[in-house]
């Protein structure tokens, strides 16, 4: 099953509640929300930097479909 933006957002949106999130922070939220291994791998493929908002992830993950 393909990872979608909707699925990824469901696991990491809360990471941005206090401001920008790092890749490690996104990974922690995804693991804590029991994301599928494919979601964890997708986040791990992101550049190691700070992301001001969820929308900033889409620049690096433009190939992800919105939903199924």
N, CA, C and O atoms as a MOPAC input file, in Angstrom:
PM7 MOZYME 1SCF
protein

 N      0.83400 1    -1.17700 1     0.00000 1
 C      0.00000 1     0.00000 1     0.00000 1
 C      0.88800 1     1.25200 1     0.00000 1
 O      1.85900 1     1.33300 1     0.75200 1
 N      0.55400 1     2.19200 1    -0.82300 1
 C      1.30200 1     3.42900 1    -0.97400 1
 C      1.03900 1     4.37300 1     0.19400 1
 O     -0.08200 1     4.46900 1     0.69200 1
 N      2.08200 1     5.06200 1     0.61900 1
 C      1.93500 1     6.10600 1     1.63600 1
 C      1.31400 1     7.32500 1     0.95800 1
 O      1.71200 1     7.69200 1    -0.14700 1
 N      0.35600 1     7.94100 1     1.60500 1
 C     -0.27600 1     9.14600 1     1.07300 1
 C      0.00000 1    10.33500 1     1.98500 1
 O      0.42600 1    10.17200 1     3.12900 1
 N     -0.24700 1    11.52400 1     1.46500 1
 C     -0.08300 1    12.73100 1     2.27700 1
 C     -1.04500 1    12.71100 1     3.46000 1
 O     -0.70600 1    13.15400 1     4.55700 1
 N     -2.23300 1    12.20000 1     3.22800 1
 C     -3.22800 1    12.11900 1     4.29600 1
 C     -2.73100 1    11.22600 1     5.42800 1
 O     -2.84800 1    11.58400 1     6.60000 1
 N     -2.18200 1    10.07600 1     5.08600 1
 C     -1.66500 1     9.15300 1     6.10300 1
 C     -0.48400 1     9.77500 1     6.84000 1
 O     -0.42000 1     9.72500 1     8.06800 1
 N      0.44200 1    10.35500 1     6.09800 1
 C      1.60400 1    10.97200 1     6.73000 1
 C      1.16900 1    12.09100 1     7.67900 1
 O      1.65700 1    12.18000 1     8.80600 1
 N      0.26000 1    12.93200 1     7.22500 1
 C     -0.22500 1    14.03200 1     8.06200 1
 C     -0.88400 1    13.52300 1     9.33100 1
 O     -0.73500 1    14.12800 1    10.39300 1
 N     -1.60700 1    12.42500 1     9.23600 1
 C     -2.28000 1    11.86400 1    10.41400 1
 C     -1.27000 1    11.48200 1    11.49800 1
 O     -1.58900 1    11.52500 1    12.68600 1
 N     -0.07100 1    11.11300 1    11.09900 1
 C      0.94000 1    10.66900 1    12.06300 1
 C      1.85500 1    11.77400 1    12.56000 1
 O      2.43100 1    11.65200 1    13.64100 1
 N      2.00500 1    12.86100 1    11.78900 1
 C      3.00300 1    13.86100 1    12.18400 1
 C      2.46000 1    15.27700 1    12.38100 1
 O      3.21300 1    16.14900 1    12.81400 1
 N      1.21000 1    15.53900 1    12.08800 1
 C      0.67900 1    16.91300 1    12.19600 1
 C      0.89300 1    17.50600 1    13.58200 1
 O      1.19300 1    18.69400 1    13.70400 1
 N      0.74600 1    16.70500 1    14.61800 1
 C      0.91200 1    17.20400 1    15.98700 1
 C      2.34100 1    17.65200 1    16.27600 1
 O      2.56900 1    18.42000 1    17.21100 1
 N      3.29900 1    17.18800 1    15.49300 1
 C      4.69500 1    17.57700 1    15.70100 1
 C      4.89400 1    19.07700 1    15.49000 1
 O      5.86200 1    19.65300 1    15.98800 1
 N      3.98300 1    19.70400 1    14.75700 1
 C      4.10500 1    21.12900 1    14.45900 1
 C      3.33100 1    22.01800 1    15.43100 1
 O      3.28800 1    23.23500 1    15.25000 1
 N      2.72900 1    21.43400 1    16.44500 1
 C      1.90000 1    22.20600 1    17.37500 1
 C      2.69100 1    23.25100 1    18.15800 1
 O      2.13000 1    24.26200 1    18.58100 1
 N      3.97000 1    23.02000 1    18.35000 1
 C      4.79500 1    23.96700 1    19.10200 1
 C      5.75900 1    24.72900 1    18.20300 1
 O      6.67900 1    25.38100 1    18.69600 1
 N      5.55800 1    24.65700 1    16.89300 1
 C      6.44400 1    25.34400 1    15.95700 1
 C      7.10300 1    24.36500 1    15.00500 1
 O      6.59500 1    23.26300 1    14.79400 1
 N      8.23900 1    24.76100 1    14.42500 1
 C      8.92700 1    23.90000 1    13.45900 1
 C      9.28600 1    22.53700 1    14.05000 1
 O      9.47700 1    22.39000 1    15.25700 1
 N      9.37100 1    21.55500 1    13.16800 1
 C      9.71500 1    20.19000 1    13.58900 1
 C     10.92800 1    19.70100 1    12.80000 1
 O     11.06300 1    19.98400 1    11.60900 1
 N     11.79400 1    18.97400 1    13.47000 1
 C     12.95200 1    18.37100 1    12.81300 1
 C     12.56100 1    16.99300 1    12.27600 1
 O     11.51000 1    16.45300 1    12.61900 1
 N     13.41500 1    16.44700 1    11.44000 1
 C     13.16700 1    15.08700 1    10.94100 1
 C     13.08300 1    14.10800 1    12.11200 1
 O     12.22100 1    13.23000 1    12.12300 1
 N     13.96800 1    14.25300 1    13.09000 1
 C     13.92800 1    13.36100 1    14.25200 1
 C     12.62700 1    13.51900 1    15.03400 1
 O     12.07000 1    12.54000 1    15.53100 1
 N     12.15000 1    14.75100 1    15.13900 1
 C     10.87300 1    14.99400 1    15.81900 1
 C      9.72000 1    14.34400 1    15.07000 1
 O      8.82800 1    13.75400 1    15.67900 1
 N      9.74100 1    14.45500 1    13.75000 1
 C      8.70800 1    13.82000 1    12.93100 1
 C      8.74000 1    12.30700 1    13.09900 1
 O      7.69900 1    11.65900 1    13.20600 1
 N      9.94500 1    11.75500 1    13.12000 1
 C     10.08800 1    10.30400 1    13.32200 1
 C      9.53200 1     9.88800 1    14.67400 1
 O      8.85100 1     8.86800 1    14.78000 1
 N      9.81700 1    10.66700 1    15.70300 1
 C      9.32600 1    10.33900 1    17.04400 1
 C      7.80000 1    10.33600 1    17.08300 1
 O      7.19600 1     9.44600 1    17.68200 1
 N      7.17800 1    11.32600 1    16.44900 1
 C      5.70900 1    11.36200 1    16.40900 1
 C      5.15100 1    10.19300 1    15.62100 1
 O      4.15300 1     9.59100 1    16.01800 1
 N      5.78600 1     9.87100 1    14.51200 1
 C      5.29900 1     8.76400 1    13.68500 1
 C      5.40900 1     7.43600 1    14.43200 1
 O      4.47800 1     6.63100 1    14.40500 1
 N      6.52700 1     7.20500 1    15.09100 1
 C      6.69900 1     5.97000 1    15.86100 1
 C      5.70000 1     5.93600 1    17.01300 1
 O      5.10100 1     4.89600 1    17.28700 1
 N      5.52100 1     7.05900 1    17.68100 1
 C      4.59700 1     7.13900 1    18.80600 1
 C      3.14600 1     6.92300 1    18.41300 1
 O      2.32700 1     6.51000 1    19.23500 1
 N      2.83000 1     7.20100 1    17.15900 1
 C      1.45800 1     6.99900 1    16.69600 1
 C      1.29400 1     5.68200 1    15.93800 1
 O      0.27600 1     5.44700 1    15.28700 1
 N      2.31300 1     4.83100 1    16.03700 1
 C      2.27900 1     3.48600 1    15.44600 1
 C      2.11800 1     3.51200 1    13.92700 1
 O      1.35100 1     2.73500 1    13.35900 1
 N      2.85100 1     4.41300 1    13.28100 1
 C      2.83600 1     4.48700 1    11.81800 1
 C      3.41400 1     3.22100 1    11.20500 1
 O      4.26200 1     2.55200 1    11.79500 1
 N      2.94300 1     2.91600 1    10.02600 1
 C      3.46600 1     1.75700 1     9.29300 1
 C      4.94600 1     1.96600 1     8.97400 1
 O      5.40200 1     3.10500 1     8.88000 1
 N      5.70000 1     0.87500 1     8.80600 1
 C      7.12200 1     1.00400 1     8.44400 1
 C      7.34500 1     1.85200 1     7.19000 1
 O      8.34400 1     2.56600 1     7.10600 1
 N      6.44500 1     1.78700 1     6.22500 1
 C      6.59900 1     2.57600 1     4.99700 1
 C      6.55600 1     4.07600 1     5.29900 1
 O      7.25800 1     4.85400 1     4.65200 1
 N      5.75100 1     4.48300 1     6.26000 1
 C      5.67000 1     5.89700 1     6.65400 1
 C      6.97500 1     6.30900 1     7.33700 1
 O      7.51200 1     7.38300 1     7.06500 1
 N      7.47300 1     5.46000 1     8.21200 1
 C      8.73600 1     5.73100 1     8.91100 1
 C      9.86900 1     5.87800 1     7.89200 1
 O     10.69100 1     6.78700 1     8.00300 1
 N      9.90900 1     4.99500 1     6.91500 1
 C     10.94900 1     5.06300 1     5.88500 1
 C     10.83000 1     6.34800 1     5.07500 1
 O     11.84400 1     6.95300 1     4.72600 1
 N      9.61600 1     6.77000 1     4.77300 1
 C      9.39200 1     7.99800 1     4.01300 1
 C      9.92200 1     9.20400 1     4.79000 1
 O     10.59300 1    10.06600 1     4.22400 1
 N      9.62000 1     9.26000 1     6.07800 1
 C     10.10000 1    10.37600 1     6.90700 1
 C     11.61800 1    10.32900 1     7.01000 1
 O     12.28100 1    11.36500 1     6.94900 1
 N     12.15900 1     9.14500 1     7.16400 1
 C     13.60800 1     8.99300 1     7.28700 1
 C     14.33600 1     9.43200 1     6.01600 1
 O     15.51700 1     9.77300 1     6.06900 1
 N     13.65000 1     9.42600 1     4.88800 1
 C     14.27300 1     9.84000 1     3.62200 1
 C     14.34000 1    11.36700 1     3.47600 1
 O     15.00800 1    11.87500 1     2.57600 1
 N     13.65200 1    12.09100 1     4.35800 1
 C     13.67700 1    13.55500 1     4.30200 1
 C     15.05300 1    14.10200 1     4.67100 1
 O     15.77300 1    13.48500 1     5.45600 1
 N     15.42400 1    15.25200 1     4.11400 1
 C     16.66600 1    15.89300 1     4.55400 1
 C     16.58700 1    16.21600 1     6.04800 1
 O     15.52200 1    16.54700 1     6.56900 1
 N     17.72900 1    16.11300 1     6.72300 1
 C     17.79400 1    16.38500 1     8.15900 1
 C     17.85000 1    17.89000 1     8.37400 1
 O     18.92700 1    18.48600 1     8.40300 1
 N     16.66300 1    18.50300 1     8.52600 1
 C     16.55600 1    19.94300 1     8.71000 1
 C     15.28300 1    20.25300 1     9.47000 1
 O     14.52000 1    19.34800 1     9.80700 1
 N     15.05400 1    21.50500 1     9.73800 1
 C     13.85000 1    21.93900 1    10.42300 1
 C     12.78000 1    22.26900 1     9.38400 1
 O     13.06400 1    22.90600 1     8.37000 1
 N     11.55000 1    21.83100 1     9.64500 1
 C     10.42000 1    22.07400 1     8.75700 1
 C      9.43300 1    22.98500 1     9.48000 1
 O      8.87100 1    22.59000 1    10.50100 1
 N      9.21100 1    24.19600 1     8.97000 1
 C      8.32600 1    25.14800 1     9.64500 1
 C      6.87400 1    24.69400 1     9.74200 1
 O      6.17600 1    25.04100 1    10.69500 1
 N      6.41700 1    23.92300 1     8.76400 1
 C      5.02400 1    23.47700 1     8.77700 1
 C      4.88500 1    22.17800 1     7.99500 1
 O      5.79400 1    21.76000 1     7.27900 1
 N      3.73900 1    21.56200 1     8.15000 1
 C      3.46000 1    20.32700 1     7.42900 1
 C      3.56900 1    20.53800 1     5.92300 1
 O      4.06500 1    19.66300 1     5.21300 1
 N      3.12000 1    21.66600 1     5.43600 1
 C      3.16800 1    21.95500 1     4.00200 1
 C      4.58700 1    21.94100 1     3.46000 1
 O      4.79300 1    21.64900 1     2.28200 1
 N      5.57200 1    22.25300 1     4.30100 1
 C      6.96100 1    22.25900 1     3.84700 1
 C      7.48000 1    20.86200 1     3.53800 1
 O      8.47100 1    20.71100 1     2.82400 1
 N      6.82400 1    19.84900 1     4.06500 1
 C      7.22500 1    18.47500 1     3.74800 1
 C      6.92700 1    18.14200 1     2.30100 1
 O      7.66000 1    17.37500 1     1.67600 1
 N      5.86300 1    18.70900 1     1.76300 1
 C      5.43900 1    18.33900 1     0.40900 1
 C      6.46200 1    18.74100 1    -0.64300 1
 O      6.52100 1    18.12900 1    -1.70900 1
 N      7.26800 1    19.75900 1    -0.36400 1
 C      8.33300 1    20.15200 1    -1.28800 1
 C      9.28800 1    18.98400 1    -1.51200 1
 O      9.75000 1    18.75700 1    -2.63000 1
 N      9.58000 1    18.24800 1    -0.44600 1
 C     10.52200 1    17.12500 1    -0.52200 1
 C      9.82800 1    15.80700 1    -0.85100 1
 O     10.47900 1    14.83700 1    -1.24000 1
 N      8.51400 1    15.77400 1    -0.69600 1
 C      7.76700 1    14.54400 1    -0.92500 1
 C      6.66700 1    14.76700 1    -1.97100 1
 O      5.55400 1    14.25800 1    -1.84300 1
 N      7.00400 1    15.52400 1    -2.98600 1
 C      6.03800 1    15.89200 1    -4.00800 1
 C      5.39000 1    14.71600 1    -4.72900 1
 O      4.30500 1    14.85400 1    -5.29300 1
 N      6.04400 1    13.56800 1    -4.71300 1
 C      5.52000 1    12.39600 1    -5.42300 1
 C      4.41700 1    11.68700 1    -4.63800 1
 O      3.73800 1    10.81400 1    -5.17700 1
 N      4.23400 1    12.05700 1    -3.36900 1
 C      3.19100 1    11.39500 1    -2.56200 1
 C      1.81000 1    11.80400 1    -3.04100 1
 O      1.53400 1    12.99300 1    -3.19800 1
 N      0.94200 1    10.83300 1    -3.27600 1
 C     -0.44000 1    11.17900 1    -3.63000 1
 C     -1.15200 1    11.75300 1    -2.40900 1
 O     -0.76800 1    11.48600 1    -1.27100 1
 N     -2.18800 1    12.54200 1    -2.65800 1
 C     -2.94700 1    13.13800 1    -1.56900 1
 C     -3.70800 1    12.07400 1    -0.79300 1
 O     -3.63800 1    12.03000 1     0.43600 1
 N     -4.41500 1    11.24100 1    -1.48400 1
 C     -5.18500 1    10.16000 1    -0.86100 1
 C     -5.29700 1     8.99500 1    -1.82100 1
 O     -4.70800 1     8.99400 1    -2.90200 1
 N     -6.06100 1     8.01300 1    -1.40600 1
 C     -6.17500 1     6.83000 1    -2.27000 1
 C     -7.40200 1     6.83400 1    -3.08500 1
 O     -7.63300 1     5.90400 1    -3.85800 1

